[in-house]
Amino acid sequence: MVDFGILGRRTREGELEANRAPLRTAVIGAGYWGRKVIRELLEISRTTREVILESVVDNSPIALARCRRDFPGPDYRSDYRPLLKNHKISAVHICTPNPSHYPVASDFLQANKHVLVEKPLALTTRDAYELVDLARKDNRVLSAGHLMRFDNGIRALKHVLASRIIGEPFYLRVAWTGPLPPQQERDVITDLAPHPIDLANNLLGEWPSRVTCNGKRFRKKAVGEEVAFITSEHANDVTVNTEVSWLDSNKHRDVTVVGSLGTVHLDCLEQSLTVKTEDSTRQVPTAPSNTLGEEITHFLTCVRQNELSLPVENEVDGVLGAETVRVLGACRASLDMAKTVRLEAPSEETLAQ
């Protein structure tokens, strides 16, 4: 957990007093993922007293009733718009369906709130960067829900790659799969691919220069692709092959990196790492992290830093979310045109915070 006291000691007396006041937040969307966020926020509130979950919003009476029963305390409501004028609330965590991310986030940013949006940040690059511009304009914190940045297994994998134990990386193989019934309002590329795309950027330190995507819908009741295979090409001839699927009966969150001197495999679910070289096979010990809890705590830390006029070190800022959306758009274009799509490198001005 963040030590808010340390932050307070670096501020003037008036700022210190502000530092002691709990941040008041709201969760917009109380479905499957929203419930997880509510649970984590209430636990952080219980253990640190530095945040208060003021309100939960969902347009489903059933979802609200279930949450009110399981998580008593917050104000439950079906319309988020009154919260835009609630000056007690500093920040919101948006867990609504993908198409609503942009309009809901833009409303809160324009209302001068700090915003964490679950992935994807938006459905188009234009909308995603408009959110970035809104946040910059009013100096608000905008975070994207790329919680795998807080996975200790991935942190350990980055360390292994930096150590060159397996030499120079040749290619990455990523499996992001798990069974879901036919989906009516989303496709597997938009829903699952943001994590592998961000993961590759995290490990390689760059965005792809070319992507090729093939996908298909198999079940009649589904409206979008249920399985997709994405090949992304990076610098130094490193290739990332990704499978995303709702059809596989087994849930996988696996990353394999094949290098010139060996191979390393990561099970992101178990946060367990195995390194194989010519001489040995060994497990790399990791202490599994609470990725969602760390994501939320990191966002709250960024908000606190912003409100105390301290430098904000946001590991999952809006630009990261927007660039992920840009790669998603290239995947969609590749699928629609049945050809490889080239991406230009983002400019320094675009990436600058």
C-alpha positions as CSV (number, residue, x, y, z in Angstrom):
1,M,0.0,0.0,0.0
2,V,1.1,3.5,-0.6
3,D,2.6,5.4,2.4
4,F,0.5,8.5,2.2
5,G,2.3,9.8,5.3
6,I,5.6,10.0,3.4
7,L,3.9,12.0,0.7
8,G,2.5,14.3,3.4
9,R,5.9,15.0,5.0
10,R,7.2,16.4,1.7
11,T,4.5,19.0,1.6
12,R,3.8,22.3,3.4
13,E,1.6,22.3,6.5
14,G,-1.6,23.1,4.6
15,E,-1.0,20.4,2.1
16,L,-0.2,17.9,4.9
17,E,-3.7,18.5,6.3
18,A,-5.2,17.9,2.8
19,N,-3.1,14.8,2.6
20,R,-4.9,13.4,5.7
21,A,-8.3,13.8,4.2
22,P,-9.6,10.5,2.6
23,L,-10.0,10.6,-1.2
24,R,-13.7,10.0,-2.1
25,T,-14.3,7.8,-5.1
26,A,-17.1,6.2,-7.1
27,V,-17.3,3.0,-9.2
28,I,-19.3,3.3,-12.4
29,G,-20.5,-0.2,-13.5
30,A,-21.3,-2.9,-11.0
31,G,-21.1,-6.0,-13.2
32,Y,-18.6,-8.8,-12.9
33,W,-15.5,-6.6,-12.9
34,G,-17.1,-3.7,-11.1
35,R,-17.9,-6.0,-8.1
36,K,-14.2,-6.9,-8.0
37,V,-13.3,-3.3,-7.9
38,I,-15.8,-2.5,-5.2
39,R,-14.5,-5.3,-3.1
40,E,-10.9,-4.1,-3.5
41,L,-11.7,-0.4,-2.8
42,L,-13.6,-1.3,0.4
43,E,-10.7,-3.4,1.6
44,I,-8.2,-0.6,0.8
45,S,-10.6,1.8,2.7
46,R,-10.7,-0.6,5.7
47,T,-6.9,-1.1,5.9
48,T,-5.7,2.5,5.1
49,R,-8.6,4.9,5.9
50,E,-7.2,6.9,3.0
51,V,-10.1,6.4,0.6
52,I,-13.9,6.3,0.9
53,L,-16.1,4.6,-1.7
54,E,-18.8,7.2,-1.9
55,S,-21.0,5.8,-4.6
56,V,-21.7,2.9,-7.0
57,V,-23.6,3.4,-10.2
58,D,-25.2,0.9,-12.5
59,N,-28.3,1.0,-14.7
60,S,-29.3,-2.5,-13.8
61,P,-31.6,-2.7,-10.7
62,I,-30.6,-6.4,-10.3
63,A,-26.9,-5.5,-10.2
64,L,-27.5,-2.7,-7.7
65,A,-29.6,-4.8,-5.4
66,R,-26.9,-7.5,-5.4
67,C,-24.1,-5.1,-4.6
68,R,-26.2,-3.3,-2.0
69,R,-26.7,-6.7,-0.3
70,D,-23.1,-7.8,-0.5
71,F,-21.4,-4.4,0.0
72,P,-23.5,-2.2,2.3
73,G,-22.4,1.4,2.9
74,P,-21.9,3.2,-0.4
75,D,-24.7,5.3,-2.0
76,Y,-26.2,3.2,-4.8
77,R,-27.8,4.9,-7.8
78,S,-28.8,4.2,-11.4
79,D,-27.6,7.5,-13.0
80,Y,-24.0,8.8,-12.8
81,R,-24.8,12.3,-14.0
82,P,-25.6,13.8,-10.5
83,L,-22.1,12.7,-9.5
84,L,-20.6,15.1,-12.1
85,K,-21.5,18.0,-9.8
86,N,-20.6,16.2,-6.5
87,H,-17.6,18.1,-5.4
88,K,-16.8,15.6,-2.6
89,I,-15.9,12.9,-5.2
90,S,-12.3,13.3,-6.5
91,A,-12.0,10.2,-8.7
92,V,-14.0,7.5,-10.5
93,H,-13.3,4.0,-11.6
94,I,-15.2,3.1,-14.8
95,C,-16.2,-0.5,-15.3
96,T,-19.0,-0.1,-17.8
97,P,-19.3,-2.0,-21.1
98,N,-16.6,-1.1,-23.7
99,P,-18.8,1.2,-25.9
100,S,-19.6,3.4,-23.0
101,H,-16.0,4.0,-21.8
102,Y,-15.4,7.1,-23.9
103,P,-18.7,9.0,-23.2
104,V,-18.7,8.2,-19.5
105,A,-14.9,9.0,-19.1
106,S,-15.2,12.3,-21.1
107,D,-18.1,13.4,-18.9
108,F,-16.1,12.9,-15.7
109,L,-12.9,14.4,-17.1
110,Q,-14.9,17.5,-18.1
111,A,-16.4,17.6,-14.6
112,N,-12.8,17.9,-13.3
113,K,-12.6,14.3,-11.9
114,H,-9.6,11.9,-12.0
115,V,-10.5,8.8,-14.0
116,L,-9.4,5.2,-14.2
117,V,-11.0,3.4,-17.2
118,E,-10.9,-0.3,-17.6
119,K,-9.4,-1.5,-20.9
120,P,-9.9,-0.6,-23.6
121,L,-9.6,3.1,-22.9
122,A,-12.0,3.7,-25.9
123,L,-13.1,2.0,-29.1
124,T,-11.2,4.3,-31.5
125,T,-7.8,6.0,-31.4
126,R,-9.5,9.4,-31.9
127,D,-11.7,9.0,-28.9
128,A,-8.8,7.6,-26.8
129,Y,-6.6,10.6,-27.5
130,E,-9.5,13.0,-27.0
131,L,-9.6,11.6,-23.4
132,V,-5.9,12.1,-23.1
133,D,-6.3,15.7,-24.3
134,L,-9.1,16.3,-21.8
135,A,-7.0,15.0,-19.0
136,R,-4.0,17.2,-20.0
137,K,-6.2,20.3,-20.4
138,D,-7.4,20.3,-16.8
139,N,-4.4,18.5,-15.3
140,R,-6.4,15.4,-14.3
141,V,-5.1,11.9,-13.8
142,L,-6.2,9.5,-16.5
143,S,-5.3,5.8,-16.1
144,A,-6.0,2.8,-18.2
145,G,-6.9,-0.5,-16.6
146,H,-3.8,-2.5,-17.8
147,L,-3.5,-4.4,-14.5
148,M,-0.9,-6.8,-15.9
149,R,1.6,-4.0,-15.4
150,F,1.3,-5.0,-11.7
151,D,1.8,-8.7,-12.1
152,N,4.9,-9.9,-10.3
153,G,5.4,-12.7,-12.8
154,I,5.7,-10.2,-15.6
155,R,8.0,-8.1,-13.5
156,A,10.2,-11.2,-13.0
157,L,10.0,-12.0,-16.7
158,K,11.3,-8.5,-17.5
159,H,14.2,-9.0,-15.2
160,V,15.0,-12.3,-16.9
161,L,15.0,-10.7,-20.3
162,A,17.1,-7.8,-19.1
163,S,19.7,-10.2,-17.7
164,R,20.1,-11.9,-21.1
165,I,19.9,-15.4,-19.5
166,I,18.1,-16.6,-22.6
167,G,20.1,-14.4,-24.9
168,E,18.5,-12.2,-27.5
169,P,14.7,-12.8,-27.9
170,F,13.6,-14.3,-31.2
171,Y,9.9,-14.4,-30.7
172,L,7.1,-14.4,-28.1
173,R,4.1,-16.7,-28.0
174,V,1.1,-15.5,-26.0
175,A,-2.1,-17.4,-25.2
176,W,-5.0,-15.4,-23.6
177,T,-8.0,-17.8,-23.7
178,G,-10.9,-19.1,-21.7
179,P,-14.5,-20.3,-22.2
180,L,-17.3,-17.9,-22.5
181,P,-20.8,-18.3,-23.9
182,P,-21.7,-16.5,-27.1
183,Q,-21.3,-12.8,-26.5
184,Q,-23.9,-10.3,-27.9
185,E,-22.2,-7.0,-27.4
186,R,-18.5,-7.5,-27.8
187,D,-15.8,-9.4,-29.7
188,V,-12.7,-11.2,-28.4
189,I,-10.2,-8.9,-30.1
190,T,-11.5,-5.7,-28.3
191,D,-12.1,-7.6,-25.1
192,L,-9.0,-9.8,-24.6
193,A,-6.3,-8.5,-27.0
194,P,-5.5,-5.3,-25.0
195,H,-3.7,-7.3,-22.4
196,P,-1.3,-9.1,-24.8
197,I,-0.7,-5.9,-26.8
198,D,0.2,-4.0,-23.6
199,L,2.2,-7.0,-22.4
200,A,4.4,-7.1,-25.5
201,N,5.0,-3.3,-25.2
202,N,5.9,-3.7,-21.6
203,L,8.4,-6.5,-22.3
204,L,9.9,-5.2,-25.5
205,G,9.7,-1.5,-24.7
206,E,8.1,-0.6,-28.0
207,W,5.0,-0.8,-30.2
208,P,4.8,-3.0,-33.2
209,S,5.6,-1.8,-36.7
210,R,3.3,-4.2,-38.5
211,V,0.3,-6.4,-37.4
212,T,-1.6,-9.2,-39.1
213,C,-4.8,-10.4,-37.7
214,N,-7.1,-13.3,-38.5
215,G,-10.3,-14.0,-36.6
216,K,-13.6,-15.8,-36.8
217,R,-17.0,-16.2,-35.2
218,F,-18.1,-19.9,-34.9
219,R,-21.3,-19.9,-32.9
220,K,-24.5,-18.4,-34.4
221,K,-25.5,-16.5,-31.3
222,A,-22.3,-14.6,-31.2
223,V,-22.1,-11.2,-32.9
224,G,-18.3,-10.7,-33.2
225,E,-15.1,-12.7,-33.5
226,E,-14.7,-15.4,-30.8
227,V,-11.1,-16.4,-31.7
228,A,-8.3,-14.4,-33.3
229,F,-4.6,-14.9,-34.1
230,I,-2.5,-11.8,-34.1
231,T,1.1,-11.5,-35.4
232,S,2.9,-8.3,-34.5
233,E,6.3,-7.5,-35.8
234,H,8.7,-5.4,-33.6
235,A,12.3,-4.1,-34.0
236,N,15.2,-6.4,-34.3
237,D,13.0,-9.0,-36.1
238,V,11.2,-9.9,-32.9
239,T,7.7,-11.3,-33.6
240,V,4.8,-11.8,-31.2
241,N,2.2,-14.5,-31.9
242,T,-0.9,-14.1,-29.9
243,E,-4.0,-16.3,-29.6
244,V,-7.1,-14.8,-28.0
245,S,-10.2,-17.1,-27.7
246,W,-13.5,-17.6,-25.9
247,L,-13.7,-21.1,-27.4
248,D,-10.9,-22.8,-25.6
249,S,-12.3,-24.8,-22.6
250,N,-9.0,-24.1,-20.7
251,K,-8.2,-20.7,-19.3
252,H,-4.7,-19.6,-20.2
253,R,-2.7,-16.5,-19.5
254,D,0.6,-17.7,-20.8
255,V,3.7,-16.0,-22.2
256,T,6.6,-17.8,-23.7
257,V,9.8,-16.1,-24.9
258,V,12.1,-18.0,-27.1
259,G,15.7,-16.6,-27.2
260,S,19.1,-17.4,-28.7
261,L,20.2,-19.2,-25.5
262,G,17.0,-20.6,-24.0
263,T,13.3,-20.2,-23.3
264,V,11.3,-18.7,-20.5
265,H,7.7,-19.5,-19.8
266,L,5.3,-17.4,-17.6
267,D,1.9,-18.5,-16.3
268,C,0.4,-15.2,-15.5
269,L,-2.4,-16.8,-13.5
270,E,0.0,-18.5,-11.1
271,Q,2.6,-15.8,-11.6
272,S,5.1,-18.6,-12.0
273,L,8.2,-18.5,-14.2
274,T,10.3,-21.3,-15.7
275,V,13.6,-20.7,-17.4
276,K,15.2,-23.3,-19.7
277,T,18.7,-23.1,-21.0
278,E,21.0,-25.7,-22.5
279,D,22.4,-26.4,-19.1
280,S,19.4,-26.3,-16.8
281,T,15.7,-25.9,-16.1
282,R,14.8,-23.8,-13.1
283,Q,11.9,-22.0,-11.5
284,V,12.3,-18.3,-10.7
285,P,10.6,-17.6,-7.4
286,T,8.0,-14.9,-7.4
287,A,5.6,-13.7,-4.7
288,P,2.2,-13.4,-6.4
289,S,0.8,-9.9,-6.4
290,N,-2.8,-8.7,-6.1
291,T,-2.8,-7.0,-9.5
292,L,-6.2,-5.3,-9.2
293,G,-5.4,-4.1,-5.7
294,E,-2.1,-2.7,-6.9
295,E,-3.7,-1.1,-9.9
296,I,-6.3,0.7,-7.7
297,T,-3.7,1.7,-5.1
298,H,-1.4,3.1,-7.9
299,F,-4.3,5.2,-9.3
300,L,-5.0,6.6,-5.8
301,T,-1.4,7.4,-5.3
302,C,-1.3,9.3,-8.7
303,V,-4.4,11.2,-7.7
304,R,-2.9,12.1,-4.3
305,Q,0.3,13.3,-6.0
306,N,-1.7,15.4,-8.4
307,E,-3.7,17.0,-5.7
308,L,-0.6,17.8,-3.7
309,S,1.1,19.3,-6.8
310,L,3.8,16.6,-6.7
311,P,5.1,14.9,-9.9
312,V,2.8,12.2,-11.0
313,E,4.5,8.9,-12.0
314,N,1.6,7.1,-13.7
315,E,2.7,3.6,-15.0
316,V,-0.6,3.2,-16.8
317,D,-1.3,6.6,-18.2
318,G,-3.8,7.6,-20.8
319,V,-1.2,7.6,-23.6
320,L,-0.5,3.9,-22.8
321,G,-4.2,3.2,-23.1
322,A,-4.5,5.2,-26.3
323,E,-1.6,3.5,-28.0
324,T,-3.0,0.1,-27.1
325,V,-6.3,1.2,-28.8
326,R,-4.3,2.3,-31.8
327,V,-2.8,-1.2,-32.2
328,L,-6.2,-2.7,-31.7
329,G,-7.5,-0.5,-34.5
330,A,-4.7,-1.9,-36.7
331,C,-5.7,-5.4,-35.8
332,R,-9.3,-4.7,-36.8
333,A,-8.1,-3.1,-40.1
334,S,-5.9,-6.1,-40.9
335,L,-8.9,-8.4,-40.2
336,D,-11.3,-6.4,-42.4
337,M,-8.9,-6.0,-45.3
338,A,-7.3,-9.4,-45.0
339,K,-3.8,-8.0,-45.1
340,T,-0.9,-6.9,-43.0
341,V,-1.2,-3.3,-41.7
342,R,1.8,-1.1,-41.1
343,L,1.9,1.3,-38.0
344,E,3.9,4.4,-37.9
345,A,5.9,4.9,-34.7
346,P,4.1,7.4,-32.3
347,S,5.8,10.8,-32.3
348,E,7.6,12.1,-29.2
349,E,5.0,14.9,-29.0
350,T,2.3,12.3,-28.9
351,L,4.0,10.4,-26.1
352,A,5.0,13.4,-24.0
353,Q,3.2,13.9,-20.8
